[in-house]
Amino acid sequence: MARAAGRPFVWVDDEITGADRAWVAAHHSGRALLHRVDPRDGLTDTDFEALAEWLDGLVP
């Protein structure tokens, strides 16, 4: 989290659990998106659309 230093960041992984969400909540004061990707499919257009939508929401 030191690298993010409170800035928004995206965590893309094929296994995101409640423990991951709790860790981010406890260690990161900025906005964060934890986005799960199906390991059978990898990153799909739907994933990229979700990431872009979240990133677009950061712009005032």
mmJSON file of the N, C-alpha and C atoms, coordinates in Angstrom:
{"data_MODEL":{"atom_site":{
"group_PDB":["ATOM","ATOM","ATOM","ATOM","ATOM","ATOM","ATOM","ATOM","ATOM","ATOM","ATOM","ATOM","ATOM","ATOM","ATOM","ATOM","ATOM","ATOM","ATOM","ATOM","ATOM","ATOM","ATOM","ATOM","ATOM","ATOM","ATOM","ATOM","ATOM","ATOM","ATOM","ATOM","ATOM","ATOM","ATOM","ATOM","ATOM","ATOM","ATOM","ATOM","ATOM","ATOM","ATOM","ATOM","ATOM","ATOM","ATOM","ATOM","ATOM","ATOM","ATOM","ATOM","ATOM","ATOM","ATOM","ATOM","ATOM","ATOM","ATOM","ATOM","ATOM","ATOM","ATOM","ATOM","ATOM","ATOM","ATOM","ATOM","ATOM","ATOM","ATOM","ATOM","ATOM","ATOM","ATOM","ATOM","ATOM","ATOM","ATOM","ATOM","ATOM","ATOM","ATOM","ATOM","ATOM","ATOM","ATOM","ATOM","ATOM","ATOM","ATOM","ATOM","ATOM","ATOM","ATOM","ATOM","ATOM","ATOM","ATOM","ATOM","ATOM","ATOM","ATOM","ATOM","ATOM","ATOM","ATOM","ATOM","ATOM","ATOM","ATOM","ATOM","ATOM","ATOM","ATOM","ATOM","ATOM","ATOM","ATOM","ATOM","ATOM","ATOM","ATOM","ATOM","ATOM","ATOM","ATOM","ATOM","ATOM","ATOM","ATOM","ATOM","ATOM","ATOM","ATOM","ATOM","ATOM","ATOM","ATOM","ATOM","ATOM","ATOM","ATOM","ATOM","ATOM","ATOM","ATOM","ATOM","ATOM","ATOM","ATOM","ATOM","ATOM","ATOM","ATOM","ATOM","ATOM","ATOM","ATOM","ATOM","ATOM","ATOM","ATOM","ATOM","ATOM","ATOM","ATOM","ATOM","ATOM","ATOM","ATOM","ATOM","ATOM","ATOM","ATOM","ATOM","ATOM","ATOM","ATOM","ATOM"],
"id":[1,2,3,4,5,6,7,8,9,10,11,12,13,14,15,16,17,18,19,20,21,22,23,24,25,26,27,28,29,30,31,32,33,34,35,36,37,38,39,40,41,42,43,44,45,46,47,48,49,50,51,52,53,54,55,56,57,58,59,60,61,62,63,64,65,66,67,68,69,70,71,72,73,74,75,76,77,78,79,80,81,82,83,84,85,86,87,88,89,90,91,92,93,94,95,96,97,98,99,100,101,102,103,104,105,106,107,108,109,110,111,112,113,114,115,116,117,118,119,120,121,122,123,124,125,126,127,128,129,130,131,132,133,134,135,136,137,138,139,140,141,142,143,144,145,146,147,148,149,150,151,152,153,154,155,156,157,158,159,160,161,162,163,164,165,166,167,168,169,170,171,172,173,174,175,176,177,178,179,180],
"type_symbol":["N","C","C","N","C","C","N","C","C","N","C","C","N","C","C","N","C","C","N","C","C","N","C","C","N","C","C","N","C","C","N","C","C","N","C","C","N","C","C","N","C","C","N","C","C","N","C","C","N","C","C","N","C","C","N","C","C","N","C","C","N","C","C","N","C","C","N","C","C","N","C","C","N","C","C","N","C","C","N","C","C","N","C","C","N","C","C","N","C","C","N","C","C","N","C","C","N","C","C","N","C","C","N","C","C","N","C","C","N","C","C","N","C","C","N","C","C","N","C","C","N","C","C","N","C","C","N","C","C","N","C","C","N","C","C","N","C","C","N","C","C","N","C","C","N","C","C","N","C","C","N","C","C","N","C","C","N","C","C","N","C","C","N","C","C","N","C","C","N","C","C","N","C","C","N","C","C","N","C","C"],
"label_atom_id":["N","CA","C","N","CA","C","N","CA","C","N","CA","C","N","CA","C","N","CA","C","N","CA","C","N","CA","C","N","CA","C","N","CA","C","N","CA","C","N","CA","C","N","CA","C","N","CA","C","N","CA","C","N","CA","C","N","CA","C","N","CA","C","N","CA","C","N","CA","C","N","CA","C","N","CA","C","N","CA","C","N","CA","C","N","CA","C","N","CA","C","N","CA","C","N","CA","C","N","CA","C","N","CA","C","N","CA","C","N","CA","C","N","CA","C","N","CA","C","N","CA","C","N","CA","C","N","CA","C","N","CA","C","N","CA","C","N","CA","C","N","CA","C","N","CA","C","N","CA","C","N","CA","C","N","CA","C","N","CA","C","N","CA","C","N","CA","C","N","CA","C","N","CA","C","N","CA","C","N","CA","C","N","CA","C","N","CA","C","N","CA","C","N","CA","C","N","CA","C","N","CA","C","N","CA","C","N","CA","C"],
"label_alt_id":[null,null,null,null,null,null,null,null,null,null,null,null,null,null,null,null,null,null,null,null,null,null,null,null,null,null,null,null,null,null,null,null,null,null,null,null,null,null,null,null,null,null,null,null,null,null,null,null,null,null,null,null,null,null,null,null,null,null,null,null,null,null,null,null,null,null,null,null,null,null,null,null,null,null,null,null,null,null,null,null,null,null,null,null,null,null,null,null,null,null,null,null,null,null,null,null,null,null,null,null,null,null,null,null,null,null,null,null,null,null,null,null,null,null,null,null,null,null,null,null,null,null,null,null,null,null,null,null,null,null,null,null,null,null,null,null,null,null,null,null,null,null,null,null,null,null,null,null,null,null,null,null,null,null,null,null,null,null,null,null,null,null,null,null,null,null,null,null,null,null,null,null,null,null,null,null,null,null,null,null],
"label_comp_id":["MET","MET","MET","ALA","ALA","ALA","ARG","ARG","ARG","ALA","ALA","ALA","ALA","ALA","ALA","GLY","GLY","GLY","ARG","ARG","ARG","PRO","PRO","PRO","PHE","PHE","PHE","VAL","VAL","VAL","TRP","TRP","TRP","VAL","VAL","VAL","ASP","ASP","ASP","ASP","ASP","ASP","GLU","GLU","GLU","ILE","ILE","ILE","THR","THR","THR","GLY","GLY","GLY","ALA","ALA","ALA","ASP","ASP","ASP","ARG","ARG","ARG","ALA","ALA","ALA","TRP","TRP","TRP","VAL","VAL","VAL","ALA","ALA","ALA","ALA","ALA","ALA","HIS","HIS","HIS","HIS","HIS","HIS","SER","SER","SER","GLY","GLY","GLY","ARG","ARG","ARG","ALA","ALA","ALA","LEU","LEU","LEU","LEU","LEU","LEU","HIS","HIS","HIS","ARG","ARG","ARG","VAL","VAL","VAL","ASP","ASP","ASP","PRO","PRO","PRO","ARG","ARG","ARG","ASP","ASP","ASP","GLY","GLY","GLY","LEU","LEU","LEU","THR","THR","THR","ASP","ASP","ASP","THR","THR","THR","ASP","ASP","ASP","PHE","PHE","PHE","GLU","GLU","GLU","ALA","ALA","ALA","LEU","LEU","LEU","ALA","ALA","ALA","GLU","GLU","GLU","TRP","TRP","TRP","LEU","LEU","LEU","ASP","ASP","ASP","GLY","GLY","GLY","LEU","LEU","LEU","VAL","VAL","VAL","PRO","PRO","PRO"],
"label_asym_id":["A","A","A","A","A","A","A","A","A","A","A","A","A","A","A","A","A","A","A","A","A","A","A","A","A","A","A","A","A","A","A","A","A","A","A","A","A","A","A","A","A","A","A","A","A","A","A","A","A","A","A","A","A","A","A","A","A","A","A","A","A","A","A","A","A","A","A","A","A","A","A","A","A","A","A","A","A","A","A","A","A","A","A","A","A","A","A","A","A","A","A","A","A","A","A","A","A","A","A","A","A","A","A","A","A","A","A","A","A","A","A","A","A","A","A","A","A","A","A","A","A","A","A","A","A","A","A","A","A","A","A","A","A","A","A","A","A","A","A","A","A","A","A","A","A","A","A","A","A","A","A","A","A","A","A","A","A","A","A","A","A","A","A","A","A","A","A","A","A","A","A","A","A","A","A","A","A","A","A","A"],
"label_entity_id":["1","1","1","1","1","1","1","1","1","1","1","1","1","1","1","1","1","1","1","1","1","1","1","1","1","1","1","1","1","1","1","1","1","1","1","1","1","1","1","1","1","1","1","1","1","1","1","1","1","1","1","1","1","1","1","1","1","1","1","1","1","1","1","1","1","1","1","1","1","1","1","1","1","1","1","1","1","1","1","1","1","1","1","1","1","1","1","1","1","1","1","1","1","1","1","1","1","1","1","1","1","1","1","1","1","1","1","1","1","1","1","1","1","1","1","1","1","1","1","1","1","1","1","1","1","1","1","1","1","1","1","1","1","1","1","1","1","1","1","1","1","1","1","1","1","1","1","1","1","1","1","1","1","1","1","1","1","1","1","1","1","1","1","1","1","1","1","1","1","1","1","1","1","1","1","1","1","1","1","1"],
"label_seq_id":[1,1,1,2,2,2,3,3,3,4,4,4,5,5,5,6,6,6,7,7,7,8,8,8,9,9,9,10,10,10,11,11,11,12,12,12,13,13,13,14,14,14,15,15,15,16,16,16,17,17,17,18,18,18,19,19,19,20,20,20,21,21,21,22,22,22,23,23,23,24,24,24,25,25,25,26,26,26,27,27,27,28,28,28,29,29,29,30,30,30,31,31,31,32,32,32,33,33,33,34,34,34,35,35,35,36,36,36,37,37,37,38,38,38,39,39,39,40,40,40,41,41,41,42,42,42,43,43,43,44,44,44,45,45,45,46,46,46,47,47,47,48,48,48,49,49,49,50,50,50,51,51,51,52,52,52,53,53,53,54,54,54,55,55,55,56,56,56,57,57,57,58,58,58,59,59,59,60,60,60],
"pdbx_PDB_ins_code":[null,null,null,null,null,null,null,null,null,null,null,null,null,null,null,null,null,null,null,null,null,null,null,null,null,null,null,null,null,null,null,null,null,null,null,null,null,null,null,null,null,null,null,null,null,null,null,null,null,null,null,null,null,null,null,null,null,null,null,null,null,null,null,null,null,null,null,null,null,null,null,null,null,null,null,null,null,null,null,null,null,null,null,null,null,null,null,null,null,null,null,null,null,null,null,null,null,null,null,null,null,null,null,null,null,null,null,null,null,null,null,null,null,null,null,null,null,null,null,null,null,null,null,null,null,null,null,null,null,null,null,null,null,null,null,null,null,null,null,null,null,null,null,null,null,null,null,null,null,null,null,null,null,null,null,null,null,null,null,null,null,null,null,null,null,null,null,null,null,null,null,null,null,null,null,null,null,null,null,null],
"Cartn_x":[0.8,0.0,0.844,2.085,2.935,3.052,3.079,3.193,1.956,0.804,-0.427,-0.533,-0.003,0.071,-1.23,-2.339,-3.626,-4.285,-3.564,-4.135,-5.056,-6.008,-6.869,-6.037,-6.46,-5.795,-6.774,-6.407,-7.213,-6.401,-7.047,-6.442,-7.243,-6.6,-7.243,-6.641,-7.504,-7.015,-8.084,-7.679,-8.659,-9.218,-8.704,-9.223,-9.175,-10.305,-10.418,-11.401,-10.946,-11.764,-12.106,-12.917,-13.234,-11.991,-11.046,-9.791,-9.025,-9.042,-8.379,-9.05,-10.375,-11.124,-10.862,-10.82,-10.553,-9.141,-8.166,-6.793,-6.702,-7.342,-7.312,-7.993,-9.127,-9.843,-8.989,-8.203,-7.376,-6.076,-5.613,-4.292,-4.273,-5.429,-5.449,-6.556,-6.175,-7.163,-7.823,-7.264,-7.828,-8.867,-9.416,-10.388,-9.676,-10.352,-9.767,-10.863,-10.525,-11.409,-10.708,-11.333,-10.841,-11.723,-11.172,-11.944,-11.519,-12.476,-12.187,-12.331,-11.348,-11.347,-11.467,-12.332,-12.484,-11.196,-10.53,-9.254,-9.402,-10.593,-10.798,-10.834,-11.25,-11.421,-10.333,-9.667,-8.729,-9.488,-8.789,-9.423,-10.263,-11.509,-12.424,-12.826,-13.54,-14.044,-14.921,-15.681,-16.538,-15.701,-14.586,-13.691,-13.131,-12.661,-12.1,-13.155,-14.385,-15.472,-15.714,-15.711,-15.909,-14.771,-13.545,-12.394,-12.473,-12.818,-12.925,-14.025,-15.146,-16.247,-15.808,-15.116,-14.644,-13.653,-12.714,-11.721,-12.382,-13.368,-14.087,-14.777,-15.203,-15.86,-14.921,-13.626,-12.652,-12.493,-12.847,-12.69,-13.869,-13.57,-14.675,-15.445],
"Cartn_y":[-1.189,0.0,1.255,1.158,2.347,2.962,2.141,2.673,3.449,3.01,3.724,5.019,5.035,6.239,7.023,6.329,6.99,7.331,7.127,7.396,6.245,6.503,5.419,4.341,3.1,2.016,0.88,0.069,-1.085,-2.335,-3.313,-4.617,-5.627,-6.235,-7.227,-8.576,-9.529,-10.84,-11.878,-13.129,-14.187,-14.745,-14.256,-14.708,-13.538,-12.913,-11.812,-12.251,-12.197,-12.675,-11.525,-11.836,-10.876,-10.435,-11.34,-10.988,-9.934,-10.054,-9.055,-7.692,-7.692,-6.438,-5.813,-6.638,-6.137,-5.556,-6.21,-5.721,-4.354,-4.227,-2.947,-1.87,-2.186,-1.209,-0.746,-1.65,-1.321,-0.596,-0.765,-0.249,0.806,1.122,2.081,3.099,4.356,5.404,5.937,5.643,6.127,5.178,5.562,4.703,3.501,2.375,1.153,0.307,-0.294,-1.253,-2.598,-3.578,-4.945,-5.674,-5.999,-6.569,-8.009,-8.914,-10.335,-10.691,-11.424,-11.899,-13.42,-13.942,-15.396,-15.984,-16.886,-17.425,-18.25,-18.737,-19.513,-18.621,-17.357,-16.449,-15.397,-15.105,-13.991,-12.679,-11.625,-10.324,-10.307,-9.916,-9.855,-8.4,-8.179,-6.837,-6.333,-7.216,-6.834,-6.337,-6.997,-6.549,-5.167,-4.98,-3.69,-2.589,-2.904,-1.927,-1.553,-2.534,-2.267,-1.414,-1.712,-0.932,0.502,0.648,1.98,2.79,2.151,2.848,3.353,2.507,2.911,4.069,3.947,5.003,6.306,6.214,7.411,8.097,7.325,7.883,8.673,8.555,9.3,10.736,10.975,12.295,13.169,14.337,15.214,15.816],
"Cartn_z":[0.0,0.0,0.0,0.396,0.425,-0.967,-1.987,-3.35,-3.753,-3.303,-3.637,-2.835,-1.633,-0.788,-0.746,-0.568,-0.457,-1.781,-2.877,-4.203,-4.596,-5.502,-5.992,-6.675,-6.499,-7.205,-7.488,-8.462,-8.86,-8.599,-7.985,-7.718,-8.541,-9.528,-10.39,-10.045,-9.711,-9.272,-9.566,-9.607,-9.829,-8.524,-7.418,-6.126,-5.148,-4.945,-3.994,-2.922,-1.694,-0.576,0.369,1.338,2.38,3.128,3.279,3.952,3.151,1.823,0.974,1.134,1.119,1.268,2.642,3.668,5.021,5.105,4.472,4.497,3.815,2.656,1.949,2.798,3.386,4.216,5.395,5.953,7.117,6.755,5.515,5.152,4.051,3.507,2.393,2.613,2.673,2.94,1.671,0.516,-0.748,-1.307,-2.452,-3.121,-3.722,-3.684,-4.232,-4.864,-5.979,-6.628,-6.612,-5.992,-6.034,-7.024,-8.159,-9.267,-9.512,-9.401,-9.614,-11.09,-11.59,-12.964,-12.94,-13.783,-13.882,-14.465,-13.741,-14.226,-15.504,-15.772,-17.009,-18.236,-18.041,-19.171,-19.277,-18.16,-18.149,-18.265,-18.572,-18.719,-19.998,-19.84,-20.973,-21.219,-22.312,-22.594,-21.447,-20.842,-19.722,-18.546,-18.284,-17.212,-17.526,-18.749,-19.124,-19.055,-19.4,-19.295,-17.831,-16.943,-15.515,-14.965,-15.364,-14.907,-15.437,-16.705,-17.298,-16.628,-16.334,-15.673,-14.294,-13.544,-12.22,-12.338,-13.28,-13.474,-13.92,-14.807,-15.244,-14.072,-13.071,-11.903,-11.004,-11.226,-10.427,-10.909,-12.164,-12.741,-12.322,-11.722,-11.28,-12.432],
"occupancy":[1.0,1.0,1.0,1.0,1.0,1.0,1.0,1.0,1.0,1.0,1.0,1.0,1.0,1.0,1.0,1.0,1.0,1.0,1.0,1.0,1.0,1.0,1.0,1.0,1.0,1.0,1.0,1.0,1.0,1.0,1.0,1.0,1.0,1.0,1.0,1.0,1.0,1.0,1.0,1.0,1.0,1.0,1.0,1.0,1.0,1.0,1.0,1.0,1.0,1.0,1.0,1.0,1.0,1.0,1.0,1.0,1.0,1.0,1.0,1.0,1.0,1.0,1.0,1.0,1.0,1.0,1.0,1.0,1.0,1.0,1.0,1.0,1.0,1.0,1.0,1.0,1.0,1.0,1.0,1.0,1.0,1.0,1.0,1.0,1.0,1.0,1.0,1.0,1.0,1.0,1.0,1.0,1.0,1.0,1.0,1.0,1.0,1.0,1.0,1.0,1.0,1.0,1.0,1.0,1.0,1.0,1.0,1.0,1.0,1.0,1.0,1.0,1.0,1.0,1.0,1.0,1.0,1.0,1.0,1.0,1.0,1.0,1.0,1.0,1.0,1.0,1.0,1.0,1.0,1.0,1.0,1.0,1.0,1.0,1.0,1.0,1.0,1.0,1.0,1.0,1.0,1.0,1.0,1.0,1.0,1.0,1.0,1.0,1.0,1.0,1.0,1.0,1.0,1.0,1.0,1.0,1.0,1.0,1.0,1.0,1.0,1.0,1.0,1.0,1.0,1.0,1.0,1.0,1.0,1.0,1.0,1.0,1.0,1.0,1.0,1.0,1.0,1.0,1.0,1.0],
"B_iso_or_equiv":[0.0,0.0,0.0,0.0,0.0,0.0,0.0,0.0,0.0,0.0,0.0,0.0,0.0,0.0,0.0,0.0,0.0,0.0,0.0,0.0,0.0,0.0,0.0,0.0,0.0,0.0,0.0,0.0,0.0,0.0,0.0,0.0,0.0,0.0,0.0,0.0,0.0,0.0,0.0,0.0,0.0,0.0,0.0,0.0,0.0,0.0,0.0,0.0,0.0,0.0,0.0,0.0,0.0,0.0,0.0,0.0,0.0,0.0,0.0,0.0,0.0,0.0,0.0,0.0,0.0,0.0,0.0,0.0,0.0,0.0,0.0,0.0,0.0,0.0,0.0,0.0,0.0,0.0,0.0,0.0,0.0,0.0,0.0,0.0,0.0,0.0,0.0,0.0,0.0,0.0,0.0,0.0,0.0,0.0,0.0,0.0,0.0,0.0,0.0,0.0,0.0,0.0,0.0,0.0,0.0,0.0,0.0,0.0,0.0,0.0,0.0,0.0,0.0,0.0,0.0,0.0,0.0,0.0,0.0,0.0,0.0,0.0,0.0,0.0,0.0,0.0,0.0,0.0,0.0,0.0,0.0,0.0,0.0,0.0,0.0,0.0,0.0,0.0,0.0,0.0,0.0,0.0,0.0,0.0,0.0,0.0,0.0,0.0,0.0,0.0,0.0,0.0,0.0,0.0,0.0,0.0,0.0,0.0,0.0,0.0,0.0,0.0,0.0,0.0,0.0,0.0,0.0,0.0,0.0,0.0,0.0,0.0,0.0,0.0,0.0,0.0,0.0,0.0,0.0,0.0],
"pdbx_formal_charge":[null,null,null,null,null,null,null,null,null,null,null,null,null,null,null,null,null,null,null,null,null,null,null,null,null,null,null,null,null,null,null,null,null,null,null,null,null,null,null,null,null,null,null,null,null,null,null,null,null,null,null,null,null,null,null,null,null,null,null,null,null,null,null,null,null,null,null,null,null,null,null,null,null,null,null,null,null,null,null,null,null,null,null,null,null,null,null,null,null,null,null,null,null,null,null,null,null,null,null,null,null,null,null,null,null,null,null,null,null,null,null,null,null,null,null,null,null,null,null,null,null,null,null,null,null,null,null,null,null,null,null,null,null,null,null,null,null,null,null,null,null,null,null,null,null,null,null,null,null,null,null,null,null,null,null,null,null,null,null,null,null,null,null,null,null,null,null,null,null,null,null,null,null,null,null,null,null,null,null,null],
"auth_seq_id":[1,1,1,2,2,2,3,3,3,4,4,4,5,5,5,6,6,6,7,7,7,8,8,8,9,9,9,10,10,10,11,11,11,12,12,12,13,13,13,14,14,14,15,15,15,16,16,16,17,17,17,18,18,18,19,19,19,20,20,20,21,21,21,22,22,22,23,23,23,24,24,24,25,25,25,26,26,26,27,27,27,28,28,28,29,29,29,30,30,30,31,31,31,32,32,32,33,33,33,34,34,34,35,35,35,36,36,36,37,37,37,38,38,38,39,39,39,40,40,40,41,41,41,42,42,42,43,43,43,44,44,44,45,45,45,46,46,46,47,47,47,48,48,48,49,49,49,50,50,50,51,51,51,52,52,52,53,53,53,54,54,54,55,55,55,56,56,56,57,57,57,58,58,58,59,59,59,60,60,60],
"auth_comp_id":["MET","MET","MET","ALA","ALA","ALA","ARG","ARG","ARG","ALA","ALA","ALA","ALA","ALA","ALA","GLY","GLY","GLY","ARG","ARG","ARG","PRO","PRO","PRO","PHE","PHE","PHE","VAL","VAL","VAL","TRP","TRP","TRP","VAL","VAL","VAL","ASP","ASP","ASP","ASP","ASP","ASP","GLU","GLU","GLU","ILE","ILE","ILE","THR","THR","THR","GLY","GLY","GLY","ALA","ALA","ALA","ASP","ASP","ASP","ARG","ARG","ARG","ALA","ALA","ALA","TRP","TRP","TRP","VAL","VAL","VAL","ALA","ALA","ALA","ALA","ALA","ALA","HIS","HIS","HIS","HIS","HIS","HIS","SER","SER","SER","GLY","GLY","GLY","ARG","ARG","ARG","ALA","ALA","ALA","LEU","LEU","LEU","LEU","LEU","LEU","HIS","HIS","HIS","ARG","ARG","ARG","VAL","VAL","VAL","ASP","ASP","ASP","PRO","PRO","PRO","ARG","ARG","ARG","ASP","ASP","ASP","GLY","GLY","GLY","LEU","LEU","LEU","THR","THR","THR","ASP","ASP","ASP","THR","THR","THR","ASP","ASP","ASP","PHE","PHE","PHE","GLU","GLU","GLU","ALA","ALA","ALA","LEU","LEU","LEU","ALA","ALA","ALA","GLU","GLU","GLU","TRP","TRP","TRP","LEU","LEU","LEU","ASP","ASP","ASP","GLY","GLY","GLY","LEU","LEU","LEU","VAL","VAL","VAL","PRO","PRO","PRO"],
"auth_asym_id":["A","A","A","A","A","A","A","A","A","A","A","A","A","A","A","A","A","A","A","A","A","A","A","A","A","A","A","A","A","A","A","A","A","A","A","A","A","A","A","A","A","A","A","A","A","A","A","A","A","A","A","A","A","A","A","A","A","A","A","A","A","A","A","A","A","A","A","A","A","A","A","A","A","A","A","A","A","A","A","A","A","A","A","A","A","A","A","A","A","A","A","A","A","A","A","A","A","A","A","A","A","A","A","A","A","A","A","A","A","A","A","A","A","A","A","A","A","A","A","A","A","A","A","A","A","A","A","A","A","A","A","A","A","A","A","A","A","A","A","A","A","A","A","A","A","A","A","A","A","A","A","A","A","A","A","A","A","A","A","A","A","A","A","A","A","A","A","A","A","A","A","A","A","A","A","A","A","A","A","A"],
"auth_atom_id":["N","CA","C","N","CA","C","N","CA","C","N","CA","C","N","CA","C","N","CA","C","N","CA","C","N","CA","C","N","CA","C","N","CA","C","N","CA","C","N","CA","C","N","CA","C","N","CA","C","N","CA","C","N","CA","C","N","CA","C","N","CA","C","N","CA","C","N","CA","C","N","CA","C","N","CA","C","N","CA","C","N","CA","C","N","CA","C","N","CA","C","N","CA","C","N","CA","C","N","CA","C","N","CA","C","N","CA","C","N","CA","C","N","CA","C","N","CA","C","N","CA","C","N","CA","C","N","CA","C","N","CA","C","N","CA","C","N","CA","C","N","CA","C","N","CA","C","N","CA","C","N","CA","C","N","CA","C","N","CA","C","N","CA","C","N","CA","C","N","CA","C","N","CA","C","N","CA","C","N","CA","C","N","CA","C","N","CA","C","N","CA","C","N","CA","C","N","CA","C","N","CA","C","N","CA","C","N","CA","C"],
"pdbx_PDB_model_num":[1,1,1,1,1,1,1,1,1,1,1,1,1,1,1,1,1,1,1,1,1,1,1,1,1,1,1,1,1,1,1,1,1,1,1,1,1,1,1,1,1,1,1,1,1,1,1,1,1,1,1,1,1,1,1,1,1,1,1,1,1,1,1,1,1,1,1,1,1,1,1,1,1,1,1,1,1,1,1,1,1,1,1,1,1,1,1,1,1,1,1,1,1,1,1,1,1,1,1,1,1,1,1,1,1,1,1,1,1,1,1,1,1,1,1,1,1,1,1,1,1,1,1,1,1,1,1,1,1,1,1,1,1,1,1,1,1,1,1,1,1,1,1,1,1,1,1,1,1,1,1,1,1,1,1,1,1,1,1,1,1,1,1,1,1,1,1,1,1,1,1,1,1,1,1,1,1,1,1,1]
}}}
